[in-house]
């Protein structure tokens, strides 16, 4: 089941890749660019941050870690970050 979903997501991403960036379709985690992150809704931002923290730490982050990191990345993107800056470059715990 998961393999079918993953294959479908890849196919959808390939079809839509000309229209929008990958992070709108797939969780790109720490590779998400500020210009994409700042336009996402809170749930999508939290999904990206969760993936980034999971990739970095290997375990599931707590809700507090996710919220704090999301706010940190959002603030960074809106101030010091450039449109193509990755959210992983924002200072976070």
N, C-alpha and C positions, 0 to 999 in steps of 0.2 A: 504494500500500500504506500509506504513512504517513498519507495523508489519511483512509483508512478507519479506521485505528487511532485517529487523533485524533477523528474523528466518533464512534466507539464510546465513547471515553473521556468525551467531552462528554455523550453520552446516559446513560452509567452515572452520571456525576457528577450529572446532573439528577435521575435516579431516586433516588439515594441522598442527595441534599442535605438532605432532611428528617431523615435519620437521623444524619448525622455531618457534620463540617466538611469543606470542600473540600480542605484540605491532606492529608487522609487518602487522597484519591483522586488528586489532581493535585499535582505539585510547585509549591507556591506561592512557593518561594524565600524572599527576604527578607521577604515578607508573612506568612510562617508565624508564628502566634502562639505564645507560650511554652507555653500550656496544651496545645497540640497537639504542639509540638516535644518536650517532655519525656516524652510518652507514646509517641513513635515509637521504633522499633528503630534501631540504629546505622546500618544501611544507608539507611533512609528519611531519617534526619537528615542523612546525608552527601549524599544526593540533593538535599535542600532547600538545603544549604549550597553544593553545587556550582552549582546554578541561581542562587543569590544572587550568588556570586562571578563567574559567567559573565556575568550581567546587568550587574554593576558594572564588570567589567574587559574584557568583550568576548572574552576568550579562555578556554581550558580551564585551570582551576586545577590546581596540582600536588597530589599526595596529601598532602604535608606541609601545604600551605595548607588543604586541606579538613579534615584532622584537627584542626589547631590552631584553625581557625575554629569547627568543630563543638563542640569542648570549651569554647571561649570563650563561645559562645552558650548552651550547656547550663549552664555555671556561672552566667552572667548570669541566665538564666531561673530558676535555683534560688535565687538570692540577691536581687538588686536588681529583677529584672524582675517585672512584674505578669502575671497570666494572659493579658491581651489585648495585652501588649507584643509588638511584632514583633521577630523575631530580627535583623533588619537594624539595630535600635537598639543591639544589644550591641556593645561596643567590639571591633573586629577589624581586622586588618592591612590 
